[in-house]
């Protein structure tokens, strides 16, 4: 298992774990709707590193997901770190 943590300045803690080939997201952040975490993890686990930010942005826009205390960019950077 590989785990990376990032505390967003004036924001929340975001944790990205890689277990085998699967990436999971955790931390003390909020997102609405809450069930969209599964959609975000699905995009992360099925996207090439070069397409990840674009696909996450598209998902967030299409599903009207609100990220509270972190950004898609923070998430992408952590995913890149655990995939190394």
PDB file of N, CA, C and O in Angstrom:
ATOM      1  N   UNK A   1       0.840  -1.182   0.000  1.00  0.00           N
ATOM      2  CA  UNK A   1       0.000   0.000   0.000  1.00  0.00           C
ATOM      3  C   UNK A   1       0.885   1.245   0.000  1.00  0.00           C
ATOM      4  O   UNK A   1       1.894   1.317   0.701  1.00  0.00           O
ATOM      5  N   UNK A   2       0.480   2.206  -0.796  1.00  0.00           N
ATOM      6  CA  UNK A   2       1.132   3.511  -0.830  1.00  0.00           C
ATOM      7  C   UNK A   2       0.079   4.533  -0.425  1.00  0.00           C
ATOM      8  O   UNK A   2      -1.065   4.470  -0.875  1.00  0.00           O
ATOM      9  N   UNK A   3       0.472   5.474   0.428  1.00  0.00           N
ATOM     10  CA  UNK A   3      -0.461   6.490   0.886  1.00  0.00           C
ATOM     11  C   UNK A   3       0.194   7.858   0.834  1.00  0.00           C
ATOM     12  O   UNK A   3       1.336   8.030   1.261  1.00  0.00           O
ATOM     13  N   UNK A   4      -0.538   8.825   0.308  1.00  0.00           N
ATOM     14  CA  UNK A   4      -0.081  10.213   0.290  1.00  0.00           C
ATOM     15  C   UNK A   4      -1.161  11.069   0.937  1.00  0.00           C
ATOM     16  O   UNK A   4      -2.356  10.877   0.714  1.00  0.00           O
ATOM     17  N   UNK A   5      -0.701  12.023   1.750  1.00  0.00           N
ATOM     18  CA  UNK A   5      -1.606  12.940   2.451  1.00  0.00           C
ATOM     19  C   UNK A   5      -1.228  14.373   2.110  1.00  0.00           C
ATOM     20  O   UNK A   5      -0.060  14.703   1.906  1.00  0.00           O
ATOM     21  N   UNK A   6      -2.254  15.209   2.055  1.00  0.00           N
ATOM     22  CA  UNK A   6      -2.007  16.629   1.827  1.00  0.00           C
ATOM     23  C   UNK A   6      -3.041  17.428   2.602  1.00  0.00           C
ATOM     24  O   UNK A   6      -4.245  17.209   2.465  1.00  0.00           O
ATOM     25  N   UNK A   7      -2.560  18.352   3.412  1.00  0.00           N
ATOM     26  CA  UNK A   7      -3.428  19.270   4.149  1.00  0.00           C
ATOM     27  C   UNK A   7      -3.488  20.561   3.351  1.00  0.00           C
ATOM     28  O   UNK A   7      -2.503  21.295   3.265  1.00  0.00           O
ATOM     29  N   UNK A   8      -4.630  20.831   2.778  1.00  0.00           N
ATOM     30  CA  UNK A   8      -4.833  22.033   1.985  1.00  0.00           C
ATOM     31  C   UNK A   8      -4.764  23.244   2.914  1.00  0.00           C
ATOM     32  O   UNK A   8      -5.447  23.266   3.938  1.00  0.00           O
ATOM     33  N   UNK A   9      -3.953  24.256   2.578  1.00  0.00           N
ATOM     34  CA  UNK A   9      -3.917  25.463   3.411  1.00  0.00           C
ATOM     35  C   UNK A   9      -5.325  26.049   3.580  1.00  0.00           C
ATOM     36  O   UNK A   9      -6.025  26.284   2.596  1.00  0.00           O
ATOM     37  N   UNK A  10      -5.727  26.278   4.814  1.00  0.00           N
ATOM     38  CA  UNK A  10      -7.073  26.759   5.136  1.00  0.00           C
ATOM     39  C   UNK A  10      -8.161  25.839   4.606  1.00  0.00           C
ATOM     40  O   UNK A  10      -9.293  26.267   4.383  1.00  0.00           O
ATOM     41  N   UNK A  11      -7.811  24.565   4.402  1.00  0.00           N
ATOM     42  CA  UNK A  11      -8.773  23.612   3.871  1.00  0.00           C
ATOM     43  C   UNK A  11      -8.752  22.315   4.644  1.00  0.00           C
ATOM     44  O   UNK A  11      -8.593  22.303   5.864  1.00  0.00           O
ATOM     45  N   UNK A  12      -8.911  21.250   3.939  1.00  0.00           N
ATOM     46  CA  UNK A  12      -9.083  19.934   4.543  1.00  0.00           C
ATOM     47  C   UNK A  12      -7.918  19.010   4.213  1.00  0.00           C
ATOM     48  O   UNK A  12      -7.084  19.300   3.355  1.00  0.00           O
ATOM     49  N   UNK A  13      -7.891  17.892   4.923  1.00  0.00           N
ATOM     50  CA  UNK A  13      -6.917  16.839   4.681  1.00  0.00           C
ATOM     51  C   UNK A  13      -7.453  15.914   3.595  1.00  0.00           C
ATOM     52  O   UNK A  13      -8.600  15.470   3.662  1.00  0.00           O
ATOM     53  N   UNK A  14      -6.623  15.626   2.595  1.00  0.00           N
ATOM     54  CA  UNK A  14      -6.988  14.700   1.533  1.00  0.00           C
ATOM     55  C   UNK A  14      -5.981  13.562   1.569  1.00  0.00           C
ATOM     56  O   UNK A  14      -4.772  13.793   1.590  1.00  0.00           O
ATOM     57  N   UNK A  15      -6.489  12.321   1.578  1.00  0.00           N
ATOM     58  CA  UNK A  15      -5.646  11.132   1.637  1.00  0.00           C
ATOM     59  C   UNK A  15      -5.952  10.276   0.415  1.00  0.00           C
ATOM     60  O   UNK A  15      -7.113   9.985   0.126  1.00  0.00           O
ATOM     61  N   UNK A  16      -4.903   9.874  -0.302  1.00  0.00           N
ATOM     62  CA  UNK A  16      -5.052   8.990  -1.455  1.00  0.00           C
ATOM     63  C   UNK A  16      -4.221   7.745  -1.180  1.00  0.00           C
ATOM     64  O   UNK A  16      -3.024   7.831  -0.907  1.00  0.00           O
ATOM     65  N   UNK A  17      -4.874   6.581  -1.257  1.00  0.00           N
ATOM     66  CA  UNK A  17      -4.205   5.307  -1.006  1.00  0.00           C
ATOM     67  C   UNK A  17      -4.259   4.448  -2.258  1.00  0.00           C
ATOM     68  O   UNK A  17      -5.279   4.376  -2.943  1.00  0.00           O
ATOM     69  N   UNK A  18      -3.138   3.800  -2.538  1.00  0.00           N
ATOM     70  CA  UNK A  18      -3.089   2.841  -3.634  1.00  0.00           C
ATOM     71  C   UNK A  18      -2.873   1.464  -3.026  1.00  0.00           C
ATOM     72  O   UNK A  18      -1.846   1.205  -2.400  1.00  0.00           O
ATOM     73  N   UNK A  19      -3.835   0.598  -3.214  1.00  0.00           N
ATOM     74  CA  UNK A  19      -3.761  -0.769  -2.728  1.00  0.00           C
ATOM     75  C   UNK A  19      -3.828  -1.661  -3.960  1.00  0.00           C
ATOM     76  O   UNK A  19      -4.875  -1.775  -4.598  1.00  0.00           O
ATOM     77  N   UNK A  20      -2.711  -2.289  -4.288  1.00  0.00           N
ATOM     78  CA  UNK A  20      -2.647  -3.039  -5.542  1.00  0.00           C
ATOM     79  C   UNK A  20      -2.758  -2.061  -6.694  1.00  0.00           C
ATOM     80  O   UNK A  20      -1.976  -1.116  -6.798  1.00  0.00           O
ATOM     81  N   UNK A  21      -3.726  -2.291  -7.551  1.00  0.00           N
ATOM     82  CA  UNK A  21      -3.957  -1.393  -8.682  1.00  0.00           C
ATOM     83  C   UNK A  21      -5.111  -0.426  -8.428  1.00  0.00           C
ATOM     84  O   UNK A  21      -5.473   0.353  -9.310  1.00  0.00           O
ATOM     85  N   UNK A  22      -5.681  -0.471  -7.243  1.00  0.00           N
ATOM     86  CA  UNK A  22      -6.871   0.334  -6.950  1.00  0.00           C
ATOM     87  C   UNK A  22      -6.520   1.531  -6.077  1.00  0.00           C
ATOM     88  O   UNK A  22      -5.754   1.414  -5.120  1.00  0.00           O
ATOM     89  N   UNK A  23      -7.090   2.684  -6.418  1.00  0.00           N
ATOM     90  CA  UNK A  23      -6.865   3.915  -5.658  1.00  0.00           C
ATOM     91  C   UNK A  23      -8.146   4.281  -4.926  1.00  0.00           C
ATOM     92  O   UNK A  23      -9.233   4.276  -5.503  1.00  0.00           O
ATOM     93  N   UNK A  24      -7.998   4.599  -3.639  1.00  0.00           N
ATOM     94  CA  UNK A  24      -9.104   5.019  -2.783  1.00  0.00           C
ATOM     95  C   UNK A  24      -8.812   6.427  -2.260  1.00  0.00           C
ATOM     96  O   UNK A  24      -7.655   6.810  -2.089  1.00  0.00           O
ATOM     97  N   UNK A  25      -9.868   7.180  -2.010  1.00  0.00           N
ATOM     98  CA  UNK A  25      -9.748   8.552  -1.530  1.00  0.00           C
ATOM     99  C   UNK A  25     -10.391   8.656  -0.156  1.00  0.00           C
ATOM    100  O   UNK A  25     -11.452   8.084   0.094  1.00  0.00           O
ATOM    101  N   UNK A  26      -9.733   9.393   0.729  1.00  0.00           N
ATOM    102  CA  UNK A  26     -10.291   9.632   2.056  1.00  0.00           C
ATOM    103  C   UNK A  26      -9.814  10.970   2.577  1.00  0.00           C
ATOM    104  O   UNK A  26      -9.160  11.731   1.865  1.00  0.00           O
ATOM    105  N   UNK A  27     -10.145  11.250   3.826  1.00  0.00           N
ATOM    106  CA  UNK A  27      -9.726  12.498   4.442  1.00  0.00           C
ATOM    107  C   UNK A  27     -10.866  13.131   5.199  1.00  0.00           C
ATOM    108  O   UNK A  27     -11.900  12.500   5.423  1.00  0.00           O
ATOM    109  N   UNK A  28     -10.681  14.381   5.595  1.00  0.00           N
ATOM    110  CA  UNK A  28     -11.719  15.073   6.353  1.00  0.00           C
ATOM    111  C   UNK A  28     -12.435  16.127   5.514  1.00  0.00           C
ATOM    112  O   UNK A  28     -12.975  17.095   6.050  1.00  0.00           O
ATOM    113  N   UNK A  29     -12.436  15.937   4.217  1.00  0.00           N
ATOM    114  CA  UNK A  29     -13.107  16.862   3.299  1.00  0.00           C
ATOM    115  C   UNK A  29     -14.590  16.498   3.150  1.00  0.00           C
ATOM    116  O   UNK A  29     -15.053  15.467   3.637  1.00  0.00           O
ATOM    117  N   UNK A  30     -15.298  17.367   2.474  1.00  0.00           N
ATOM    118  CA  UNK A  30     -16.707  17.128   2.170  1.00  0.00           C
ATOM    119  C   UNK A  30     -16.902  17.246   0.665  1.00  0.00           C
ATOM    120  O   UNK A  30     -16.173  17.963  -0.021  1.00  0.00           O
ATOM    121  N   UNK A  31     -17.894  16.531   0.174  1.00  0.00           N
ATOM    122  CA  UNK A  31     -18.315  16.727  -1.211  1.00  0.00           C
ATOM    123  C   UNK A  31     -19.802  16.454  -1.280  1.00  0.00           C
ATOM    124  O   UNK A  31     -20.348  15.664  -0.511  1.00  0.00           O
ATOM    125  N   UNK A  32     -20.445  17.130  -2.225  1.00  0.00           N
ATOM    126  CA  UNK A  32     -21.882  16.999  -2.391  1.00  0.00           C
ATOM    127  C   UNK A  32     -22.177  16.745  -3.851  1.00  0.00           C
ATOM    128  O   UNK A  32     -21.646  17.468  -4.694  1.00  0.00           O
ATOM    129  N   UNK A  33     -22.978  15.778  -4.200  1.00  0.00           N
ATOM    130  CA  UNK A  33     -23.560  14.791  -3.312  1.00  0.00           C
ATOM    131  C   UNK A  33     -22.496  13.809  -2.795  1.00  0.00           C
ATOM    132  O   UNK A  33     -21.524  13.515  -3.490  1.00  0.00           O
ATOM    133  N   UNK A  34     -22.693  13.314  -1.581  1.00  0.00           N
ATOM    134  CA  UNK A  34     -21.708  12.440  -0.945  1.00  0.00           C
ATOM    135  C   UNK A  34     -21.443  11.163  -1.746  1.00  0.00           C
ATOM    136  O   UNK A  34     -20.319  10.662  -1.770  1.00  0.00           O
ATOM    137  N   UNK A  35     -22.463  10.650  -2.390  1.00  0.00           N
ATOM    138  CA  UNK A  35     -22.301   9.406  -3.145  1.00  0.00           C
ATOM    139  C   UNK A  35     -21.448   9.587  -4.407  1.00  0.00           C
ATOM    140  O   UNK A  35     -21.134   8.605  -5.079  1.00  0.00           O
ATOM    141  N   UNK A  36     -21.074  10.814  -4.733  1.00  0.00           N
ATOM    142  CA  UNK A  36     -20.233  11.051  -5.906  1.00  0.00           C
ATOM    143  C   UNK A  36     -18.781  10.603  -5.683  1.00  0.00           C
ATOM    144  O   UNK A  36     -18.007  10.551  -6.638  1.00  0.00           O
ATOM    145  N   UNK A  37     -18.404  10.283  -4.448  1.00  0.00           N
ATOM    146  CA  UNK A  37     -17.049   9.787  -4.191  1.00  0.00           C
ATOM    147  C   UNK A  37     -16.771   8.529  -5.011  1.00  0.00           C
ATOM    148  O   UNK A  37     -15.666   8.356  -5.525  1.00  0.00           O
ATOM    149  N   UNK A  38     -17.747   7.666  -5.135  1.00  0.00           N
ATOM    150  CA  UNK A  38     -17.587   6.444  -5.931  1.00  0.00           C
ATOM    151  C   UNK A  38     -17.341   6.789  -7.406  1.00  0.00           C
ATOM    152  O   UNK A  38     -16.512   6.155  -8.060  1.00  0.00           O
ATOM    153  N   UNK A  39     -18.048   7.777  -7.924  1.00  0.00           N
ATOM    154  CA  UNK A  39     -17.849   8.208  -9.315  1.00  0.00           C
ATOM    155  C   UNK A  39     -16.440   8.769  -9.511  1.00  0.00           C
ATOM    156  O   UNK A  39     -15.785   8.487 -10.514  1.00  0.00           O
ATOM    157  N   UNK A  40     -15.982   9.567  -8.542  1.00  0.00           N
ATOM    158  CA  UNK A  40     -14.647  10.155  -8.627  1.00  0.00           C
ATOM    159  C   UNK A  40     -13.584   9.057  -8.604  1.00  0.00           C
ATOM    160  O   UNK A  40     -12.645   9.087  -9.399  1.00  0.00           O
ATOM    161  N   UNK A  41     -13.727   8.089  -7.698  1.00  0.00           N
ATOM    162  CA  UNK A  41     -12.765   6.982  -7.636  1.00  0.00           C
ATOM    163  C   UNK A  41     -12.786   6.174  -8.924  1.00  0.00           C
ATOM    164  O   UNK A  41     -11.739   5.713  -9.379  1.00  0.00           O
ATOM    165  N   UNK A  42     -13.953   5.996  -9.515  1.00  0.00           N
ATOM    166  CA  UNK A  42     -14.052   5.260 -10.769  1.00  0.00           C
ATOM    167  C   UNK A  42     -13.288   5.976 -11.885  1.00  0.00           C
ATOM    168  O   UNK A  42     -12.568   5.339 -12.653  1.00  0.00           O
ATOM    169  N   UNK A  43     -13.442   7.283 -11.973  1.00  0.00           N
ATOM    170  CA  UNK A  43     -12.712   8.059 -12.990  1.00  0.00           C
ATOM    171  C   UNK A  43     -11.211   7.948 -12.742  1.00  0.00           C
ATOM    172  O   UNK A  43     -10.440   7.754 -13.683  1.00  0.00           O
ATOM    173  N   UNK A  44     -10.798   8.068 -11.505  1.00  0.00           N
ATOM    174  CA  UNK A  44      -9.370   7.970 -11.175  1.00  0.00           C
ATOM    175  C   UNK A  44      -8.810   6.613 -11.570  1.00  0.00           C
ATOM    176  O   UNK A  44      -7.712   6.527 -12.121  1.00  0.00           O
ATOM    177  N   UNK A  45      -9.557   5.559 -11.291  1.00  0.00           N
ATOM    178  CA  UNK A  45      -9.058   4.208 -11.534  1.00  0.00           C
ATOM    179  C   UNK A  45      -9.153   3.765 -12.988  1.00  0.00           C
ATOM    180  O   UNK A  45      -8.598   2.730 -13.357  1.00  0.00           O
ATOM    181  N   UNK A  46      -9.849   4.534 -13.815  1.00  0.00           N
ATOM    182  CA  UNK A  46      -9.990   4.138 -15.221  1.00  0.00           C
ATOM    183  C   UNK A  46      -9.368   5.142 -16.190  1.00  0.00           C
ATOM    184  O   UNK A  46      -9.463   4.967 -17.405  1.00  0.00           O
ATOM    185  N   UNK A  47      -8.735   6.188 -15.667  1.00  0.00           N
ATOM    186  CA  UNK A  47      -8.175   7.235 -16.533  1.00  0.00           C
ATOM    187  C   UNK A  47      -6.657   7.150 -16.597  1.00  0.00           C
ATOM    188  O   UNK A  47      -5.989   6.818 -15.618  1.00  0.00           O
ATOM    189  N   UNK A  48      -6.136   7.459 -17.768  1.00  0.00           N
ATOM    190  CA  UNK A  48      -4.690   7.592 -17.925  1.00  0.00           C
ATOM    191  C   UNK A  48      -4.247   8.859 -17.200  1.00  0.00           C
ATOM    192  O   UNK A  48      -5.017   9.815 -17.110  1.00  0.00           O
ATOM    193  N   UNK A  49      -3.026   8.881 -16.686  1.00  0.00           N
ATOM    194  CA  UNK A  49      -2.545  10.075 -15.977  1.00  0.00           C
ATOM    195  C   UNK A  49      -2.678  11.363 -16.785  1.00  0.00           C
ATOM    196  O   UNK A  49      -2.960  12.421 -16.224  1.00  0.00           O
ATOM    197  N   UNK A  50      -2.478  11.278 -18.088  1.00  0.00           N
ATOM    198  CA  UNK A  50      -2.539  12.480 -18.925  1.00  0.00           C
ATOM    199  C   UNK A  50      -3.956  13.018 -19.085  1.00  0.00           C
ATOM    200  O   UNK A  50      -4.136  14.195 -19.395  1.00  0.00           O
ATOM    201  N   UNK A  51      -4.969  12.169 -18.878  1.00  0.00           N
ATOM    202  CA  UNK A  51      -6.364  12.574 -19.054  1.00  0.00           C
ATOM    203  C   UNK A  51      -7.097  12.819 -17.738  1.00  0.00           C
ATOM    204  O   UNK A  51      -8.247  13.257 -17.746  1.00  0.00           O
ATOM    205  N   UNK A  52      -6.458  12.546 -16.626  1.00  0.00           N
ATOM    206  CA  UNK A  52      -7.160  12.541 -15.346  1.00  0.00           C
ATOM    207  C   UNK A  52      -7.808  13.874 -15.005  1.00  0.00           C
ATOM    208  O   UNK A  52      -8.996  13.904 -14.686  1.00  0.00           O
ATOM    209  N   UNK A  53      -7.078  14.963 -15.060  1.00  0.00           N
ATOM    210  CA  UNK A  53      -7.621  16.265 -14.671  1.00  0.00           C
ATOM    211  C   UNK A  53      -8.812  16.647 -15.546  1.00  0.00           C
ATOM    212  O   UNK A  53      -9.828  17.129 -15.046  1.00  0.00           O
ATOM    213  N   UNK A  54      -8.682  16.433 -16.839  1.00  0.00           N
ATOM    214  CA  UNK A  54      -9.768  16.759 -17.766  1.00  0.00           C
ATOM    215  C   UNK A  54     -11.016  15.929 -17.461  1.00  0.00           C
ATOM    216  O   UNK A  54     -12.130  16.455 -17.455  1.00  0.00           O
ATOM    217  N   UNK A  55     -10.828  14.637 -17.209  1.00  0.00           N
ATOM    218  CA  UNK A  55     -11.977  13.767 -16.938  1.00  0.00           C
ATOM    219  C   UNK A  55     -12.613  14.080 -15.585  1.00  0.00           C
ATOM    220  O   UNK A  55     -13.835  14.027 -15.449  1.00  0.00           O
ATOM    221  N   UNK A  56     -11.803  14.402 -14.599  1.00  0.00           N
ATOM    222  CA  UNK A  56     -12.365  14.788 -13.295  1.00  0.00           C
ATOM    223  C   UNK A  56     -13.153  16.089 -13.416  1.00  0.00           C
ATOM    224  O   UNK A  56     -14.258  16.199 -12.885  1.00  0.00           O
ATOM    225  N   UNK A  57     -12.594  17.063 -14.107  1.00  0.00           N
ATOM    226  CA  UNK A  57     -13.295  18.330 -14.302  1.00  0.00           C
ATOM    227  C   UNK A  57     -14.631  18.110 -15.010  1.00  0.00           C
ATOM    228  O   UNK A  57     -15.638  18.717 -14.647  1.00  0.00           O
ATOM    229  N   UNK A  58     -14.635  17.251 -16.011  1.00  0.00           N
ATOM    230  CA  UNK A  58     -15.863  16.965 -16.758  1.00  0.00           C
ATOM    231  C   UNK A  58     -16.898  16.299 -15.845  1.00  0.00           C
ATOM    232  O   UNK A  58     -18.072  16.671 -15.854  1.00  0.00           O
ATOM    233  N   UNK A  59     -16.457  15.316 -15.060  1.00  0.00           N
ATOM    234  CA  UNK A  59     -17.361  14.634 -14.132  1.00  0.00           C
ATOM    235  C   UNK A  59     -17.957  15.616 -13.128  1.00  0.00           C
ATOM    236  O   UNK A  59     -19.164  15.605 -12.883  1.00  0.00           O
ATOM    237  N   UNK A  60     -17.113  16.463 -12.549  1.00  0.00           N
ATOM    238  CA  UNK A  60     -17.562  17.438 -11.556  1.00  0.00           C
ATOM    239  C   UNK A  60     -18.602  18.379 -12.156  1.00  0.00           C
ATOM    240  O   UNK A  60     -19.596  18.709 -11.510  1.00  0.00           O
ATOM    241  N   UNK A  61     -18.368  18.804 -13.379  1.00  0.00           N
ATOM    242  CA  UNK A  61     -19.310  19.705 -14.042  1.00  0.00           C
ATOM    243  C   UNK A  61     -20.613  18.995 -14.395  1.00  0.00           C
ATOM    244  O   UNK A  61     -21.697  19.510 -14.120  1.00  0.00           O
ATOM    245  N   UNK A  62     -20.511  17.812 -15.005  1.00  0.00           N
ATOM    246  CA  UNK A  62     -21.700  17.091 -15.452  1.00  0.00           C
ATOM    247  C   UNK A  62     -22.593  16.664 -14.293  1.00  0.00           C
ATOM    248  O   UNK A  62     -23.817  16.751 -14.385  1.00  0.00           O
ATOM    249  N   UNK A  63     -21.989  16.207 -13.210  1.00  0.00           N
ATOM    250  CA  UNK A  63     -22.769  15.715 -12.058  1.00  0.00           C
ATOM    251  C   UNK A  63     -23.008  16.801 -11.013  1.00  0.00           C
ATOM    252  O   UNK A  63     -23.601  16.547  -9.965  1.00  0.00           O
ATOM    253  N   UNK A  64     -22.540  18.017 -11.310  1.00  0.00           N
ATOM    254  CA  UNK A  64     -22.704  19.148 -10.385  1.00  0.00           C
ATOM    255  C   UNK A  64     -22.195  18.801  -8.980  1.00  0.00           C
ATOM    256  O   UNK A  64     -22.891  18.991  -7.983  1.00  0.00           O
ATOM    257  N   UNK A  65     -20.959  18.286  -8.933  1.00  0.00           N
ATOM    258  CA  UNK A  65     -20.323  17.906  -7.674  1.00  0.00           C
ATOM    259  C   UNK A  65     -19.652  19.133  -7.077  1.00  0.00           C
ATOM    260  O   UNK A  65     -18.974  19.884  -7.778  1.00  0.00           O
ATOM    261  N   UNK A  66     -19.844  19.329  -5.794  1.00  0.00           N
ATOM    262  CA  UNK A  66     -19.193  20.412  -5.072  1.00  0.00           C
ATOM    263  C   UNK A  66     -18.118  19.820  -4.173  1.00  0.00           C
ATOM    264  O   UNK A  66     -18.420  18.999  -3.306  1.00  0.00           O
ATOM    265  N   UNK A  67     -16.871  20.223  -4.366  1.00  0.00           N
ATOM    266  CA  UNK A  67     -15.761  19.806  -3.522  1.00  0.00           C
ATOM    267  C   UNK A  67     -15.567  20.881  -2.466  1.00  0.00           C
ATOM    268  O   UNK A  67     -15.445  22.059  -2.799  1.00  0.00           O
ATOM    269  N   UNK A  68     -15.538  20.492  -1.200  1.00  0.00           N
ATOM    270  CA  UNK A  68     -15.422  21.452  -0.103  1.00  0.00           C
ATOM    271  C   UNK A  68     -14.107  21.210   0.626  1.00  0.00           C
ATOM    272  O   UNK A  68     -13.905  20.150   1.220  1.00  0.00           O
ATOM    273  N   UNK A  69     -13.217  22.191   0.581  1.00  0.00           N
ATOM    274  CA  UNK A  69     -11.953  22.104   1.304  1.00  0.00           C
ATOM    275  C   UNK A  69     -10.794  21.560   0.499  1.00  0.00           C
ATOM    276  O   UNK A  69      -9.694  21.409   1.030  1.00  0.00           O
ATOM    277  N   UNK A  70     -11.016  21.257  -0.784  1.00  0.00           N
ATOM    278  CA  UNK A  70      -9.951  20.790  -1.668  1.00  0.00           C
ATOM    279  C   UNK A  70     -10.389  20.992  -3.109  1.00  0.00           C
ATOM    280  O   UNK A  70     -11.533  21.359  -3.378  1.00  0.00           O
ATOM    281  N   UNK A  71      -9.463  20.749  -4.035  1.00  0.00           N
ATOM    282  CA  UNK A  71      -9.768  20.931  -5.455  1.00  0.00           C
ATOM    283  C   UNK A  71      -9.433  19.666  -6.238  1.00  0.00           C
ATOM    284  O   UNK A  71      -8.752  18.771  -5.737  1.00  0.00           O
ATOM    285  N   UNK A  72      -9.913  19.607  -7.453  1.00  0.00           N
ATOM    286  CA  UNK A  72      -9.588  18.484  -8.332  1.00  0.00           C
ATOM    287  C   UNK A  72      -8.080  18.444  -8.610  1.00  0.00           C
ATOM    288  O   UNK A  72      -7.499  17.370  -8.767  1.00  0.00           O
ATOM    289  N   UNK A  73      -7.466  19.608  -8.667  1.00  0.00           N
ATOM    290  CA  UNK A  73      -6.023  19.672  -8.910  1.00  0.00           C
ATOM    291  C   UNK A  73      -5.241  19.014  -7.769  1.00  0.00           C
ATOM    292  O   UNK A  73      -4.288  18.274  -8.017  1.00  0.00           O
ATOM    293  N   UNK A  74      -5.637  19.279  -6.529  1.00  0.00           N
ATOM    294  CA  UNK A  74      -4.995  18.639  -5.374  1.00  0.00           C
ATOM    295  C   UNK A  74      -5.130  17.125  -5.485  1.00  0.00           C
ATOM    296  O   UNK A  74      -4.164  16.390  -5.276  1.00  0.00           O
ATOM    297  N   UNK A  75      -6.308  16.675  -5.808  1.00  0.00           N
ATOM    298  CA  UNK A  75      -6.561  15.247  -5.939  1.00  0.00           C
ATOM    299  C   UNK A  75      -5.699  14.633  -7.037  1.00  0.00           C
ATOM    300  O   UNK A  75      -5.113  13.569  -6.840  1.00  0.00           O
ATOM    301  N   UNK A  76      -5.617  15.284  -8.180  1.00  0.00           N
ATOM    302  CA  UNK A  76      -4.797  14.778  -9.293  1.00  0.00           C
ATOM    303  C   UNK A  76      -3.327  14.694  -8.905  1.00  0.00           C
ATOM    304  O   UNK A  76      -2.647  13.726  -9.247  1.00  0.00           O
ATOM    305  N   UNK A  77      -2.839  15.694  -8.199  1.00  0.00           N
ATOM    306  CA  UNK A  77      -1.434  15.671  -7.783  1.00  0.00           C
ATOM    307  C   UNK A  77      -1.153  14.513  -6.844  1.00  0.00           C
ATOM    308  O   UNK A  77      -0.114  13.865  -6.966  1.00  0.00           O
ATOM    309  N   UNK A  78      -2.044  14.240  -5.917  1.00  0.00           N
ATOM    310  CA  UNK A  78      -1.849  13.115  -5.002  1.00  0.00           C
ATOM    311  C   UNK A  78      -1.925  11.779  -5.744  1.00  0.00           C
ATOM    312  O   UNK A  78      -1.148  10.866  -5.466  1.00  0.00           O
ATOM    313  N   UNK A  79      -2.858  11.670  -6.681  1.00  0.00           N
ATOM    314  CA  UNK A  79      -2.957  10.443  -7.464  1.00  0.00           C
ATOM    315  C   UNK A  79      -1.667  10.201  -8.241  1.00  0.00           C
ATOM    316  O   UNK A  79      -1.177   9.073  -8.292  1.00  0.00           O
ATOM    317  N   UNK A  80      -1.121  11.237  -8.838  1.00  0.00           N
ATOM    318  CA  UNK A  80       0.156  11.094  -9.559  1.00  0.00           C
ATOM    319  C   UNK A  80       1.244  10.598  -8.637  1.00  0.00           C
ATOM    320  O   UNK A  80       2.061   9.768  -9.035  1.00  0.00           O
ATOM    321  N   UNK A  81       1.271  11.097  -7.396  1.00  0.00           N
ATOM    322  CA  UNK A  81       2.291  10.682  -6.433  1.00  0.00           C
ATOM    323  C   UNK A  81       2.163   9.199  -6.075  1.00  0.00           C
ATOM    324  O   UNK A  81       3.175   8.503  -5.992  1.00  0.00           O
ATOM    325  N   UNK A  82       0.960   8.712  -5.865  1.00  0.00           N
ATOM    326  CA  UNK A  82       0.810   7.304  -5.486  1.00  0.00           C
ATOM    327  C   UNK A  82       1.011   6.360  -6.668  1.00  0.00           C
ATOM    328  O   UNK A  82       1.295   5.178  -6.478  1.00  0.00           O
ATOM    329  N   UNK A  83       0.866   6.873  -7.872  1.00  0.00           N
ATOM    330  CA  UNK A  83       1.068   6.028  -9.062  1.00  0.00           C
ATOM    331  C   UNK A  83       2.539   5.878  -9.455  1.00  0.00           C
ATOM    332  O   UNK A  83       2.864   5.042 -10.299  1.00  0.00           O
ATOM    333  N   UNK A  84       3.427   6.665  -8.862  1.00  0.00           N
ATOM    334  CA  UNK A  84       4.847   6.608  -9.228  1.00  0.00           C
ATOM    335  C   UNK A  84       5.436   5.259  -8.927  1.00  0.00           C
ATOM    336  O   UNK A  84       6.621   5.033  -9.172  1.00  0.00           O
TER     337      UNK A  84
END
